[in-house]
Every structure is written in C-alpha cells, then in structure tokens.
Amino acid sequence: MMEELQEREAPLGEVAENVGIEQADQTLQELEESLSKIQVTTSEITLCVDKPEIHLSEFPSSYTENTPKEKLLLSFAENFRFQYCHLYQDRKPLFLNPLNECGIEKFVSTTLRPTLLPYTEMYSWDGCASFVSDYLRMVPLDPPIDPPLVLYSPSTVLKKQKGTCFDFANLLCSLLLGAGYDAYCVSGYAVKEICLRDQTCQECPLLEKHEQGAASEKNVPQRKYAVKPTRDLRSGFELQQLERKEAEVLAAHEKKRLEAEKLEAERQQPPPDSLLGLRVHCWVLVLAGRREVPENFYIDPLSGRSFGTKDENFLGIESIWNHQNYWVNMQNCRYGCKELTFDLGDPVKWEFLLFGTGKPLLLIPDMEEIDDEEEKEEPKVFDMPPSWVEKIEISPKDMETRCPGGRKVVQYRKAKLEKFAPYLIRGGLVTRLTTFRDIECTTVLEVKEYFQHRQDHLEKREFKKASGVTVEHFSPGRSHALKSHRYLIPVPETERQMDFYSEARADGLARRVETPSEMTETFENRPDFLYYRHVVFGKRLKKLAPANSNEPVTRSILKITECFHRNREKIANEDVAKKVFLISELRIQLTYHREDDLIVPSWREFVKPPTSEDKRDQSLIYTPDIATTFQVNPTEKHSKNLFLYETLISLLKEEAQAKQQVKESEIEVREILSQRSQEEIVSELTISVYDTARNEKARTHREEMEREEYEERLRQAEKELDFLAPFLTRMGEPENLSRQMALQLREECLTDLKQRLIDKANLIQARFEKETQELQKKQQWYQQNQMSMTKEDEDAYLSYCSDTMFRIHILELRLNRHKEQAPQKYLALEEKLRRDPRLIEHLQIW
C-alpha cells in the first residue's frame, strides 16, 4: 500500500506545481497518510461441512411441497388405486398422481390451470389446438406402452417448448377450460400414427378446406320458380339405349378406378404394428353443451386436428379428468371407442373418484318415491384443491413466433406444409404448401405460398408446375385495385388474366383477359351500362422513333366490341345492346335491345365516309348509302338523314374514345408488370408503428427523445445543486466576495471534503472489523458444538458463514476503492473551485 501511495504522490505533486498550489499538495499528502493508516486483514475461514444440494429455487413453494388438502387428496387417490388394482388386476395402473418437475407427487386434476389468454385466436378450440401443436416439440413416450412418470405444469411446458402427449393435452385442456369449453384430458390407447404424430397418410387440412369451398360453390341451389325447359322431341328408346351404353362405360371406368385406388391403398398401407392396442396416448375430449358445441368430439393435441368419438384411430380409454374430478372408464373397449357413451353421471359406466363434483349422478327410481318432507343428511363433499400451477402466460412475441425457431415442416399425404414466423423470411412468406403427384413426394404438382405484412398487399401465390401458370392474389388497398393476376410469364402481350376490385375503381373494371392478339374486359356497375369490351389486335405498327425513345410501339386495333345492359329509361329500339367498331373494315355495327315480346332485335350499320382531302377541313361527306337500318316493327317511321348523320358523328367520337381507352389499358398492364417486377426485387414489409422492436425509425426516435430528456434532467440537477451554498450561508450570503473571503471559502470547502473522506474510511473499517469478529466468534462456537449439532444447525451455520464472508469481501473492496478515489475527488473539487465564476478572479494566482 505504501508503494502505491508513493507512486501516486509523484503525479499529484506535478499537478500541484503546475497550478501553483503548495498548500493543496501538503493537504493531499496528509489525506493519503491518514487513509494509509487504515488497514484490514482478511482472516482465513475454513468450512468444515459440505455444500448443500442446490434446489430449484426458481419455482414457487406450491411446486416443491403439498398443502394438507393436497396430501389428503393424494391419500384418497392411493386408496382408490389400491381398490382398483385389487378389483381389476388385468387392467393397467391408473394415471393418478405423477411427479411434477420438482419431483413432488401431484394429482393430475390439480395440474390443470384454466386460463383465458388475451388473444382472439385463443377463444376458439381450433385456435387453441393449432397454437399448442405448432408451439411445442413432441417428445415420444419411452416406453410407448406406459404413461410418463413426470407430468410437467403447463407454464413449464411453455418455457421448455417441448413435452409428451400428456403435456400437450394438459396445456390444451387448460386453455379450453379457460375459454369456456367442457373439456377433459383422456388417457387411453391410439394407433401408431396418432401417437407419433405421423401425418403422412392424412390429407392436408388446407387442401380439404379448398375442396370444401369448391364443392359449396358448385352446389348452387336452384330457383323455386324457373322457366320450363323446351319439350324434348327425341326418341325415348334411343335415349334409353344411349344412357345404358354410357352407364356401362362409366361403370367400367369406375371399376378400374376403384381397383387402382385399392391397389394404391394396399401399397400405401403401413406395415403392421406389433404394439397395436398397447400404445398409450393422451388427447382431449370436448363434450357437447357449452359454447354451442353440437356434439362430442376428440382433439389430438399433437396435430391439432379434431376427430369424431367413433374414429378408428382411437382404440380405448382408461380414464378421463378435468380440473374438478377424475373418472375411470368401466365400459368394454374391445371394439375401440365406437360404442362408448360419455354420460359421466352414470356410475355404472364411469367410476368417479370424488363424490359430488363434476357431473350429476343419475336418479334412482326408488329414491324418487321417498317423501320430499323427510330430511336426509347429505354426505360431505370434498372439493378439489386449487391448481398448484403458476399462471399461464404467453407473450405477444411467442404468440407471433409460434413454431420453435420460427419454422415448422409437416409432411402429409402427397403434400408438404411449411410454416414460418412473420418477418422471418425476407419476402413475408408465412406458409408454403407443396403438393406432389406421387406418394414418395418426388414430382412437384403445385406450390402455394401465403404471405403477410407485404407492402404490395400480396397474400397468396399459386404455381402449377405442369402448365407453368402462376396465380397471385392481393388484398384490398393495392394500386390499380388489383385483386388477382394469372399469367405464364410476366411479360406484356402474353396470356394473362387480371381481376380487380371493381368497387374501388372509377371505371368499374372487374376482369381483364389478355392474349397475344386479343383483350377482353368485364365491367360492373357502370353508369353507362357498359359491362363487356372485346378488342382484336393486328400486327404491330412500325414507327420511326429516336433510338433513345422508351415509348413502346403499340399494336394496331382491328376490332372493338362493346356490350351494354338494358337501360329501362329508354325505348328498346333506342337502347344500344352491342357496338362493334370494325376499324380495319371502316364499318360500325349497332345492335339494339329487343322488347320482351319480340325475338329479333333491331340493328343498324354505318360505313365510314371518306374525309375531305383538305386536312384543314375535317367535315364528313354523308350519302344515303352510308347507313343501313333494320327495324323489327315495319310500321315505325324511318330515321331521317340528319339523325343518322348525328349518330354517325357520335359513333366516330365513341370509336376514338374506345381506342384511347384500349391504349390506356395496355399502358396500365405494362405499369402493373413493371411495378410487380420491382416489388419482387425489393419485397418490403409493412411494420406497425407500435412494433418498436422492428420499426427502426420509431425506435431511433424514441431513444433520441429519451436521451434528450435525460440530458435535460441532468442540466436541471446541476442548476439546482450548488456545493458552495452551505459555506456561503455561514458567511451571511454576501453579494460580492473579497479576496480574503474567497480564500476562506476555498479552505473550508477543501477541509470539509477531507474530513468526510477520512470519516467514511473509518466507518468502513469499523464495519469490517465488526463483521470479522462476529465471524470468528461463530467459528469458535461451531468448533465447540460440532459433535452435537443437527443437520438444520449445520445448514444455518453454513448460510451464516456464506453471508458474512460476502459482506466482508464487499467491505474490503469498498475500502480499497475509496482509498483510490479519495485523492482524485480532492483534486477534482480543487479544480472546480478554481474555475468557479465566483472565485476565479480571486484565485488566479493559485
């Protein structure tokens, strides 16, 4: 310590010489000498006992011990198990009180913790089942014919993110009970595919939903009142013979198909399971009644799928339980679960553990005849103890991530389903479904990709490998109101189909179908009643344009056809139903709507007249042979030439307008394709302003505001804190300081700091010596009473020694650090006094 002080004296003396303060140097040396006299000695402490075993301190006391009520329940369960094993020696032991994660026996019903989580998805059974199957990793039972020895609490299972089928069912049942369902955990037997979560023989749920949607679209109900079909004048005998031949052909094809399916099913049939009927499995039973559940059904927690109670995949049930009671199945499961009934109030079919909880018992006829006036003592009811499990909590981040690591791959029959967490994949991909042609999954048939949070509003992309067709689906809000896009290659003037949100467009465009030579557009709810436009293109026009021109060369238009709905405000003969602009033939055809009592509509055809050779004169030369008219009613007056001339002028303007709209449609297609190519390259995702973890801008802005606020607080604190205020108060707070007053103020301030540093060092030394003496006394006491001490006394002594040694070590560190920092604090205060604006003019010579 003295060598360190000597080394420190040299730089301190140099600083004092530079500032010209000899007195400060002398005072600083006195301070260091005073501090160097304070010494501490660390005594060697030898512990004569072994370190105690480390317990699971992160768990609450409910995990490591049982309450008196829980102990009583365990005694009931043990008595119930003893009677059950004695009466039914051929059945396996019941799953009643397994160990928890701390090695303590707990009754299975108390392991359930009904919880309703604050997420919309967790309020339905399918949402809860999907989350549990996605969030957890499955650990197979070992051995597969016995239930596990340990049943973890749902909160621990969520932290570990893995578990057996019993852990899966325990967590799922807790969530369903919290959501209001009448749910039960079921301990029984199932086939190998269910126990091992092997879904290679099952259809993908996404494919099943798609097929159901397509079937519902096809099954459109017929109208009650419809026009009768025309009478069939063909021979009934010939039709009967033709139908018979077609039926024979169809029967032959159906027979071949069934034989092929049978052969394929035999080939795909898994090998026989040597443990069939012995594999233990746990799933969830949901009974009808609550939450408008119409019928009982099972939920497999490993896959998240629902099954009927008569499904052949479930082979038997040993027992079921919820958070209120425990029931043992007394029905015969020789033929599986097909003939089981779930009337838990029937004691003949379901033996209960606790009386008076759960389902009510069936009424006995003899008991109904007893007089109601007679008072009968009711048996005492033992209530199930509350759950010992911690509160089930799932953070929004875990709810969003779902799968372990953010990824999950499930193999189905001829399909592979991949799930990704949002924002994990750069393009916003969350689900990819790949379907295959063969059972070995080697030949890809179709790929479906689902997206979220994309700025281009892309929701789904389908790619059919056989035809090379790609279909993209978009959500509302995208530019041009694009709804879907079906194409072979993203290049203009190729085959494609674009669907639009017509209500979001000013022109009401609903669909655009394009081929290399044609384009068809469909409209909805237009004020001009236009609903159809068909365009036929010719060869591309060759134009002389600069080499650096980016303007595309447009195609020539040969024909434009427009169709209109009926306008009831006009007469049918004046309401145009179809316009055909034969641009290449210089003709225009009009077809009018027909009256309801007529068969043939009226029509009119115009031939474009030649224009004047003078370019300045754009007037038309009208002749009577330009217009050809057909009127259904010959009694009507023919239109005058002036009317026909005005109609022709109007049609020419409409033709020019139609050609311009076609060109705008071509430009819009190019813009959409160009925009889509740029979006696929960048593929930016939208981030909520409330998502500060991903929103870089919001996070940077928040950190900047916090930093500015912290700096402002520091500035305010510096203004409020004046270290010279106490000393100025002693002097009467003079407005102007003289030289003598400034020197006195400096001396008092430095002396006060020096005394406080010495007092603090003495205080630390006194506490150190006191702790050391008490520890030595405790050691002497232990040496004298070591032979007669109990285990509890040794543990208490060990704990006391550990805490005391920790405090001694901390005091020693604090004293050494105080000795190192005291000279620096003294010099810092002296420098601060020298630069203080109130003292600087009087202490310049110092």
BELBEL-V941387 format. One record per pair of residues at least 12 apart in sequence whose C-alpha atoms are under 10 Angstrom apart, sorted by sequence separation. I is the first residue (numbers start at 1). J is the second residue. If there is no record, write none. Layout:
I:J
I:J
This chain:
12:24
13:25
16:28
81:93
95:107
96:108
97:109
151:163
152:164
172:184
173:185
285:297
286:298
296:308
297:309
298:310
317:329
318:330
329:341
407:419
408:420
418:430
419:431
420:432
434:446
435:447
448:460
449:461
450:462
460:472
461:473
472:484
473:485
485:497
486:498
498:510
499:511
500:512
509:521
510:522
511:523
520:532
521:533
522:534
541:553
542:554
564:576
565:577
578:590
579:591
590:602
591:603
592:604
608:620
609:621
610:622
782:794
834:846
12:25
13:26
81:94
95:108
96:109
97:110
98:111
151:164
154:167
157:170
158:171
172:185
173:186
284:297
285:298
286:299
295:308
296:309
297:310
298:311
316:329
317:330
318:331
329:342
345:358
346:359
347:360
406:419
407:420
408:421
418:431
419:432
433:446
434:447
435:448
448:461
449:462
459:472
460:473
461:474
471:484
472:485
473:486
484:497
485:498
486:499
498:511
499:512
509:522
510:523
511:524
520:533
521:534
540:553
541:554
542:555
563:576
564:577
565:578
577:590
578:591
579:592
590:603
591:604
608:621
609:622
728:741
731:744
80:94
81:95
97:111
150:164
152:166
153:167
154:168
157:171
170:184
171:185
284:298
285:299
295:309
296:310
297:311
317:331
344:358
345:359
346:360
347:361
348:362
406:420
407:421
417:431
418:432
419:433
433:447
434:448
447:461
448:462
449:463
458:472
459:473
460:474
471:485
472:486
484:498
485:499
497:511
498:512
499:513
508:522
509:523
510:524
519:533
520:534
521:535
540:554
541:555
542:556
562:576
563:577
564:578
576:590
577:591
578:592
589:603
590:604
591:605
608:622
609:623
627:641
731:745
13:28
81:96
151:166
152:167
154:169
169:184
170:185
283:298
284:299
285:300
316:331
317:332
318:333
329:344
344:359
345:360
346:361
347:362
405:420
406:421
417:432
418:433
432:447
433:448
434:449
447:462
448:463
458:473
459:474
460:475
470:485
471:486
472:487
483:498
484:499
485:500
497:512
498:513
508:523
509:524
510:525
519:534
520:535
539:554
540:555
541:556
562:577
563:578
564:579
575:590
576:591
577:592
578:593
589:604
590:605
629:644
730:745
782:797
9:25
12:28
13:29
80:96
148:164
150:166
151:167
152:168
154:170
155:171
169:185
170:186
283:299
284:300
298:314
316:332
317:333
328:344
343:359
344:360
345:361
346:362
403:419
404:420
405:421
406:422
416:432
417:433
418:434
432:448
433:449
446:462
447:463
448:464
457:473
458:474
459:475
470:486
471:487
482:498
483:499
484:500
496:512
497:513
498:514
507:523
508:524
509:525
518:534
519:535
520:536
539:555
540:556
541:557
562:578
563:579
575:591
576:592
577:593
588:604
589:605
590:606
609:625
624:640
628:644
781:797
12:29
77:94
147:164
148:165
150:167
153:170
154:171
168:185
169:186
282:299
283:300
284:301
316:333
327:344
330:347
331:348
332:349
343:360
344:361
345:362
346:363
402:419
403:420
404:421
406:423
407:424
416:433
417:434
431:448
432:449
433:450
446:463
447:464
457:474
458:475
469:486
470:487
471:488
482:499
483:500
484:501
496:513
497:514
507:524
508:525
509:526
518:535
519:536
537:554
538:555
539:556
540:557
561:578
562:579
563:580
574:591
575:592
576:593
577:594
588:605
589:606
609:626
624:641
627:644
727:744
728:745
78:96
147:165
148:166
152:170
153:171
154:172
169:187
282:300
283:301
315:333
316:334
327:345
329:347
330:348
331:349
343:361
344:362
345:363
402:420
403:421
406:424
407:425
415:433
416:434
417:435
431:449
432:450
445:463
446:464
447:465
456:474
457:475
458:476
469:487
470:488
481:499
482:500
483:501
495:513
496:514
497:515
507:525
508:526
517:535
518:536
519:537
537:555
538:556
539:557
561:579
562:580
573:591
574:592
575:593
576:594
587:605
588:606
589:607
607:625
608:626
623:641
626:644
627:645
727:745
779:797
9:28
77:96
78:97
147:166
148:167
151:170
152:171
154:173
166:185
281:300
282:301
283:302
315:334
316:335
317:336
328:347
329:348
330:349
331:350
343:362
401:420
402:421
405:424
406:425
415:434
416:435
430:449
431:450
432:451
445:464
446:465
456:475
457:476
468:487
469:488
470:489
481:500
482:501
483:502
495:514
496:515
507:526
508:527
517:536
518:537
536:555
537:556
538:557
539:558
560:579
561:580
562:581
573:592
574:593
575:594
587:606
588:607
606:625
607:626
608:627
622:641
626:645
727:746
778:797
9:29
77:97
137:157
154:174
166:186
282:302
286:306
315:335
316:336
317:337
327:347
329:349
330:350
401:421
402:422
414:434
415:435
416:436
429:449
430:450
431:451
444:464
445:465
446:466
454:474
457:477
458:478
468:488
469:489
470:490
480:500
481:501
482:502
494:514
495:515
496:516
502:522
506:526
507:527
512:532
514:534
516:536
517:537
518:538
536:556
537:557
538:558
560:580
561:581
572:592
573:593
574:594
586:606
587:607
588:608
606:626
607:627
622:642
624:644
8:29
136:157
154:175
166:187
285:306
315:336
316:337
328:349
329:350
330:351
400:421
401:422
414:435
415:436
429:450
430:451
431:452
444:465
445:466
446:467
454:475
456:477
457:478
467:488
468:489
480:501
481:502
493:514
494:515
495:516
502:523
503:524
510:531
511:532
512:533
513:534
514:535
515:536
516:537
517:538
536:557
537:558
538:559
559:580
560:581
561:582
571:592
572:593
573:594
586:607
587:608
605:626
606:627
607:628
624:645
627:648
724:745
727:748
74:96
136:158
141:163
142:164
165:187
284:306
285:307
314:336
315:337
316:338
327:349
328:350
329:351
399:421
400:422
401:423
409:431
411:433
412:434
413:435
414:436
415:437
428:450
429:451
430:452
443:465
444:466
445:467
446:468
448:470
450:472
451:473
455:477
456:478
457:479
478:500
480:502
481:503
482:504
492:514
493:515
494:516
495:517
497:519
499:521
500:522
502:524
503:525
508:530
509:531
510:532
512:534
515:537
516:538
517:539
535:557
536:558
537:559
559:581
560:582
571:593
572:594
573:595
585:607
586:608
587:609
605:627
606:628
622:644
623:645
626:648
724:746
727:749
778:800
779:801
6:29
9:32
74:97
135:158
136:159
137:160
138:161
139:162
140:163
141:164
285:308
286:309
312:335
313:336
314:337
315:338
317:340
327:350
328:351
329:352
356:379
398:421
400:423
401:424
407:430
408:431
409:432
410:433
411:434
412:435
413:436
414:437
415:438
428:451
429:452
430:453
446:469
447:470
448:471
449:472
450:473
451:474
455:478
456:479
461:484
463:486
478:501
481:504
482:505
492:515
493:516
494:517
495:518
496:519
497:520
498:521
499:522
500:523
501:524
502:525
503:526
507:530
508:531
509:532
535:558
536:559
537:560
558:581
559:582
560:583
571:594
572:595
585:608
586:609
604:627
605:628
606:629
622:645
726:749
778:801
5:29
8:32
73:97
136:160
137:161
138:162
139:163
140:164
141:165
285:309
312:336
313:337
314:338
316:340
320:344
326:350
327:351
328:352
355:379
356:380
357:381
406:430
407:431
409:433
414:438
415:439
427:451
428:452
429:453
446:470
448:472
458:482
459:483
460:484
461:485
462:486
463:487
464:488
476:500
477:501
480:504
481:505
492:516
493:517
494:518
495:519
497:521
502:526
535:559
536:560
557:581
558:582
559:583
571:595
572:596
577:601
586:610
604:628
605:629
621:645
724:748
136:161
137:162
138:163
139:164
140:165
141:166
311:336
312:337
326:351
327:352
328:353
355:380
356:381
357:382
413:438
414:439
415:440
416:441
427:452
428:453
429:454
457:482
458:483
459:484
461:486
463:488
471:496
473:498
474:499
476:501
479:504
480:505
493:518
534:559
535:560
536:561
557:582
558:583
559:584
577:602
578:603
579:604
580:605
581:606
582:607
583:608
603:628
604:629
605:630
620:645
724:749
775:800
776:801
6:32
132:158
135:161
136:162
137:163
138:164
139:165
310:336
311:337
312:338
326:352
327:353
355:381
356:382
357:383
413:439
414:440
415:441
425:451
427:453
428:454
457:483
458:484
469:495
470:496
471:497
472:498
473:499
474:500
475:501
478:504
479:505
485:511
487:513
493:519
534:560
535:561
557:583
558:584
559:585
566:592
567:593
576:602
577:603
579:605
603:629
604:630
622:648
723:749
775:801
5:32
134:161
135:162
136:163
137:164
138:165
310:337
311:338
325:352
326:353
327:354
354:381
355:382
356:383
357:384
412:439
413:440
414:441
427:454
428:455
469:496
471:498
474:501
477:504
482:509
483:510
484:511
485:512
486:513
487:514
533:560
534:561
535:562
556:583
557:584
558:585
559:586
561:588
566:593
576:603
602:629
603:630
604:631
5:33
136:164
139:167
309:337
310:338
325:353
326:354
354:382
355:383
413:441
414:442
423:451
432:460
434:462
476:504
481:509
482:510
483:511
485:513
533:561
534:562
556:584
558:586
559:587
560:588
561:589
562:590
563:591
564:592
565:593
566:594
573:601
574:602
602:630
603:631
620:648
132:161
138:167
139:168
308:337
309:338
310:339
325:354
354:383
412:441
414:443
415:444
422:451
423:452
430:459
431:460
432:461
433:462
434:463
435:464
480:509
481:510
482:511
532:561
533:562
534:563
559:588
564:593
572:601
573:602
601:630
602:631
603:632
620:649
775:804
2:32
5:35
77:107
138:168
165:195
308:338
309:339
310:340
320:350
324:354
325:355
354:384
411:441
414:444
415:445
422:452
423:453
428:458
429:459
432:462
532:562
533:563
572:602
573:603
601:631
602:632
619:649
774:804
775:805
2:33
5:36
74:105
136:167
137:168
164:195
165:196
283:314
309:340
319:350
321:352
325:356
326:357
327:358
414:445
415:446
416:447
417:448
418:449
419:450
420:451
421:452
422:453
423:454
427:458
428:459
429:460
531:562
532:563
533:564
600:631
601:632
602:633
74:106
136:168
165:197
309:341
319:351
320:352
321:353
324:356
325:357
326:358
415:447
417:449
530:562
531:563
532:564
600:632
601:633
772:804
73:106
74:107
135:168
281:314
309:342
319:352
324:357
325:358
530:563
531:564
532:565
599:632
771:804
772:805
775:808
2:36
71:105
73:107
281:315
324:358
325:359
529:563
530:564
531:565
598:632
771:805
1:36
2:37
70:105
71:106
133:168
280:315
281:316
282:317
285:320
323:358
324:359
529:564
530:565
598:633
772:807
1:37
64:100
70:106
71:107
132:168
133:169
279:315
280:316
281:317
284:320
285:321
322:358
528:564
529:565
530:566
771:807
772:808
63:100
64:101
65:102
70:107
132:169
277:314
278:315
280:317
282:319
283:320
284:321
285:322
321:358
528:565
529:566
595:632
771:808
1:39
63:101
64:102
65:103
66:104
277:315
278:316
280:318
282:320
284:322
517:555
526:564
529:567
589:627
594:632
606:644
770:808
63:102
64:103
65:104
66:105
129:168
132:171
133:172
276:315
277:316
518:557
526:565
528:567
587:626
588:627
589:628
590:629
591:630
592:631
606:645
609:648
768:807
769:808
63:103
64:104
65:105
66:106
70:110
111:151
113:153
129:169
132:172
147:187
517:557
518:558
520:560
522:562
525:565
527:567
587:627
604:644
608:648
767:807
768:808
771:811
63:104
64:105
65:106
111:152
112:153
113:154
131:172
147:188
517:558
518:559
519:560
520:561
521:562
522:563
523:564
606:647
607:648
608:649
767:808
768:809
59:101
62:104
63:105
111:153
112:154
113:155
129:171
130:172
518:560
520:562
606:648
768:810
769:811
59:102
63:106
108:151
110:153
111:154
128:171
129:172
132:175
605:648
768:811
105:149
106:150
107:151
128:172
129:173
145:189
608:652
767:811
768:812
56:101
105:150
106:151
108:153
128:173
296:341
533:578
535:580
606:651
766:811
767:812
56:102
103:149
104:150
105:151
128:174
129:175
296:342
532:578
533:579
534:580
535:581
536:582
538:584
765:811
55:102
103:150
125:172
128:175
129:176
529:576
530:577
533:580
536:583
764:811
765:812
768:815
102:150
103:151
125:173
128:176
144:192
529:577
530:578
764:812
98:147
99:148
100:149
101:150
127:176
765:814
98:148
99:149
100:150
101:151
102:152
125:175
126:176
764:814
765:815
95:146
98:149
99:150
100:151
101:152
124:175
125:176
128:179
144:195
764:815
95:147
97:149
98:150
99:151
100:152
101:153
123:175
124:176
125:177
144:196
763:815
93:146
94:147
95:148
97:150
98:151
99:152
100:153
122:175
123:176
761:814
762:815
92:146
93:147
95:149
97:151
98:152
122:176
125:179
141:195
761:815
764:818
101:156
123:178
124:179
125:180
140:195
141:196
287:342
760:815
761:816
100:156
101:157
115:171
122:178
123:179
124:180
125:181
140:196
287:343
112:169
113:170
114:171
122:179
123:180
124:181
139:196
140:197
277:334
285:342
761:818
112:170
113:171
114:172
115:173
116:174
117:175
123:181
125:183
138:196
325:383
573:631
760:818
761:819
111:170
112:171
114:173
115:174
116:175
138:197
277:336
324:383
325:384
573:632
111:171
112:172
113:173
114:174
115:175
116:176
324:384
573:633
588:648
758:818
109:170
112:173
113:174
114:175
115:176
116:177
117:178
323:384
324:385
590:651
757:818
758:819
761:822
108:170
112:174
113:175
114:176
115:177
116:178
117:179
323:385
324:386
493:555
589:651
757:819
111:174
112:175
114:177
115:178
116:179
323:386
588:651
113:177
114:178
115:179
116:180
201:265
323:387
588:652
757:821
758:822
112:177
113:178
114:179
115:180
757:822
114:180
757:823
201:268
588:655
200:268
201:269
754:822
757:825
201:270
753:822
754:823
757:826
581:651
581:652
754:825
112:184
579:651
583:655
753:825
754:826
112:185
581:654
582:655
753:826
581:655
109:184
579:654
580:655
581:656
751:826
109:185
579:655
583:659
750:826
753:829
108:185
193:270
581:658
750:827
192:270
581:659
750:829
192:272
749:829
750:830
192:273
749:830
191:273
192:274
192:275
196:279
746:829
747:830
750:833
191:275
192:276
195:279
746:830
749:833
191:276
192:277
194:279
195:280
196:281
190:276
191:277
192:278
195:281
189:276
190:277
191:278
192:279
194:281
195:282
746:833
189:277
190:278
191:279
192:280
194:282
195:283
745:833
746:834
188:277
189:278
190:279
191:280
192:281
194:283
63:153
188:278
189:279
190:280
191:281
188:279
189:280
190:281
742:833
95:187
188:280
189:281
190:282
94:187
187:280
188:281
189:282
190:283
746:839
187:281
188:282
189:283
745:839
186:281
187:282
188:283
560:655
186:282
187:283
562:658
742:838
743:839
59:156
185:282
186:283
187:284
561:658
742:839
746:843
185:283
186:284
560:658
741:839
742:840
184:283
185:284
186:285
560:659
742:841
743:842
184:284
185:285
205:305
559:659
739:839
742:842
743:843
183:284
184:285
185:286
737:838
738:839
741:842
742:843
183:285
184:286
557:659
560:662
736:838
737:839
739:841
740:842
182:285
183:286
184:287
197:300
556:659
738:841
739:842
181:285
182:286
183:287
197:301
198:302
199:303
738:842
739:843
181:286
182:287
183:288
195:300
197:302
198:303
557:662
737:842
181:287
182:288
194:300
196:302
197:303
557:663
723:829
181:288
182:289
183:290
194:301
195:302
196:303
303:410
176:284
181:289
182:290
194:302
555:663
177:286
181:290
182:291
194:303
554:663
724:833
173:283
176:286
180:290
181:291
723:833
172:283
173:284
180:291
181:292
182:293
555:666
169:281
170:282
172:284
173:285
179:291
181:293
186:298
554:666
724:836
169:282
170:283
173:286
183:296
185:298
554:667
166:280
168:282
169:283
170:284
182:296
183:297
184:298
185:299
724:838
165:280
166:281
167:282
168:283
169:284
183:298
552:667
165:281
166:282
167:283
168:284
169:285
183:299
164:281
165:282
166:283
164:282
165:283
166:284
195:313
552:670
194:313
195:314
193:313
194:314
191:312
192:313
190:312
191:313
190:313
191:314
535:658
189:313
190:314
191:315
535:659
189:314
190:315
533:658
173:299
188:314
189:315
190:316
172:299
188:315
189:316
190:317
535:662
172:300
173:301
188:316
189:317
534:662
172:301
187:316
188:317
189:318
533:662
145:275
169:299
171:301
172:302
186:316
187:317
188:318
144:275
145:276
169:300
170:301
186:317
187:318
188:319
145:277
146:278
147:279
148:280
168:300
169:301
172:304
186:318
187:319
188:320
145:278
146:279
147:280
168:301
169:302
186:319
187:320
144:278
145:279
146:280
147:281
167:301
168:302
185:319
186:320
187:321
144:279
145:280
146:281
147:282
165:300
166:301
167:302
184:319
185:320
186:321
143:279
144:280
145:281
165:301
166:302
168:304
184:320
185:321
186:322
143:280
144:281
165:302
183:320
184:321
185:322
141:279
164:302
183:321
184:322
185:323
141:280
183:322
184:323
141:281
182:322
183:323
140:281
184:325
185:326
186:327
187:328
188:329
521:662
184:326
519:662
521:665
177:322
268:413
177:323
190:336
519:665
189:336
519:666
173:321
174:322
189:337
173:322
174:323
173:323
170:322
514:666
512:665
129:284
514:669
512:669
125:286
138:302
136:301
137:302
125:291
136:302
124:291
133:300
134:301
133:301
134:302
132:301
133:302
134:303
129:299
131:301
132:302
133:303
134:304
129:300
130:301
132:303
133:304
268:439
498:669
129:301
130:302
132:304
133:305
267:439
268:440
126:299
128:301
129:302
130:303
131:304
493:666
125:299
129:303
130:304
492:666
129:304
130:305
264:439
492:667
128:304
129:305
493:669
127:304
129:306
492:669
493:670
126:304
491:669
492:670
125:304
126:305
491:670
492:671
126:306
490:670
492:672
125:306
492:673
490:672
491:673
492:674
490:673
491:674
490:674
490:676
491:677
485:672
490:677
480:668
480:669
482:672
480:671
480:672
479:672
479:675
204:410
204:411
205:412
114:322
203:411
204:412
207:415
112:321
113:322
114:323
202:411
203:412
204:413
112:322
113:323
200:410
201:411
202:412
203:413
204:414
109:320
111:322
112:323
199:410
200:411
201:412
202:413
203:414
204:415
206:417
109:321
110:322
111:323
112:324
198:410
199:411
200:412
201:413
202:414
203:415
204:416
205:417
108:321
109:322
110:323
197:410
198:411
199:412
200:413
201:414
202:415
204:417
108:322
109:323
110:324
198:412
199:413
200:414
108:323
109:324
110:325
200:415
109:325
200:416
108:325
109:326
175:392
108:326
174:392
107:326
456:675
456:676
171:392
458:679
95:318
96:319
456:679
94:318
95:319
455:679
456:680
93:318
94:319
95:320
96:321
454:679
458:683
92:318
207:433
91:318
206:433
456:683
207:435
455:683
456:684
457:685
204:433
454:683
455:684
456:685
457:686
96:326
454:684
455:685
456:686
204:435
453:684
454:685
455:686
453:685
454:686
455:687
156:389
452:685
453:686
454:687
94:328
153:387
155:389
156:390
158:392
159:393
452:686
453:687
153:388
154:389
155:390
157:392
158:393
159:394
453:688
153:389
154:390
155:391
156:392
158:394
152:389
153:390
154:391
155:392
154:392
155:393
201:439
153:392
154:393
155:394
200:439
158:398
161:403
162:404
161:404
84:328
77:326
427:679
427:680
427:681
427:682
428:683
426:682
427:683
428:684
426:683
427:684
428:685
426:684
427:685
428:686
426:685
423:685
135:398
422:685
423:686
135:399
423:687
135:401
136:402
137:403
134:401
135:402
136:403
137:404
131:399
134:402
135:403
136:404
133:402
134:403
135:404
132:402
133:403
134:404
135:405
131:402
132:403
135:406
137:408
423:694
80:352
81:353
130:402
131:403
134:406
135:407
80:353
113:386
114:387
134:407
135:408
80:354
110:384
112:386
113:387
134:408
109:384
110:385
111:386
112:387
113:388
117:392
118:393
119:394
134:409
77:353
109:385
110:386
111:387
112:388
113:389
115:391
116:392
117:393
118:394
76:353
77:354
107:384
109:386
110:387
111:388
112:389
113:390
114:391
115:392
116:393
117:394
118:395
119:396
76:354
107:385
109:387
110:388
111:389
113:391
114:392
115:393
117:395
118:396
121:399
108:387
110:389
111:390
113:392
73:353
107:387
119:399
73:354
106:387
107:388
106:388
134:419
73:382
72:382
73:383
73:384
73:385
69:382
72:385
69:383
70:384
71:385
69:384
70:385
69:385
70:386
68:385
69:386
70:387
67:385
70:388
67:388
66:388
65:388
64:388
62:387
63:388
62:388
63:389
61:388
62:389
63:390
60:388
62:390
60:389
59:389
60:390
59:390
38:758
28:750
32:754
35:757
24:747
27:750
31:754
34:757
35:758
38:761
39:762
23:747
27:751
30:754
31:755
34:758
35:759
38:762
40:765
24:750
28:754
31:757
32:758
35:761
38:764
39:765
40:766
42:768
27:754
31:758
34:761
35:762
38:765
41:768
42:769
34:762
38:766
40:768
41:769
40:769
43:772
42:772
43:773
45:775
41:772
45:776
48:779
40:772
43:775
44:776
47:779
43:776
46:779
45:779
48:782
48:783
49:786
48:786
52:794
52:795
50:794
51:795
49:794
50:795
48:794
49:795
52:798
51:798
52:799
49:797
50:798
51:799
49:798
47:797
48:798
47:798
47:801
46:801
47:802
45:801
45:805
43:805
42:805
43:808
42:808
42:809
42:812
40:811
41:812
40:812
39:812
40:815
39:815
40:816
38:815
39:816
35:815
35:816
38:819
35:818
36:819
35:819
35:820
32:819
35:822
31:819
32:820
32:822
31:822
32:823
31:823
28:822
29:823
28:823
31:826
28:824
28:826
27:826
28:827
24:826
25:827
24:827
24:830
21:830
12:823
16:827
8:820
12:824
15:827
19:831
5:819
9:823
1:816
5:820
8:823
12:827
19:834
4:820
1:819
20:844
21:845
22:846
19:844
20:845
21:846
19:845
20:846
19:846
18:846
16:846
